[in-house]
């Protein structure tokens, strides 16, 4: 359960859970938006069925896509109400996926648990200590594993949406790709950077910065950084099913 410092954050997202999926990129209810995320996941994640930790999973929309692609996802979110929504969504689709209420910055997974990939989407801004979280996440990866960070900078720093006494948020409003890459540099190797400007991902045109960074822990084998779409070699879909007609 949330620590006292994180309780205002958990409460905020609990109150947002019922309406959360109304945003096109949250609920993925549009076949076009859902198909766009399906494609990106096949490009960013391993081609073989893999153990994937979905941190800040919210109502489980991406978790569900991962399961449908044949992966073995585990979801973590600070909000019990979000996890309730995610569990219902996945069960209705016929998937029994481990879902945990807890701090995504320090995931409540079993001791010794390791993953082939960790997926994080629009979470960094809401963490009190994001750079500490990056170190923990990299330590949860198997050799050759990857950290997939879908982030952005959509607001200028301002007042926190959380009630007092929530902790300070150093990346409130999002984090530019350059700043996130700087935070990763001492502990990981960024191998892919892509600007996510496709309106299909968001259900509308955007004017702010949104991107993906993919990184391996520093001890992994060296790979050159790429921009644009990743090479298709080794990144074919686990399942070729077109998700456009599925809810």
Buried (B, 14 or more C-beta within 10 A) or exposed (E): EBEEEBBBBBBBBBEBBEEBBEBBBBBBBBBEBBBBBBBBBBBBBBBEEBBBBBBBBBBBBBBBBBBBBBBBBBBBBBBBBBBBBBBEBBEEBEBEBEBBBBBBBBBEBEEEEBBBBBBBBBBBBBBBBBBEBBBBBBEBBBEEBBBBBBBBBBEEEEEBBBEEEBBEBBBBBBBBBEBBBEBBEEBBBBBBBBEBBEEBBBBEEBEEBBBBBBBBBEEBEEEEEBEEEBEEEEBEBBEEEEBEEBE
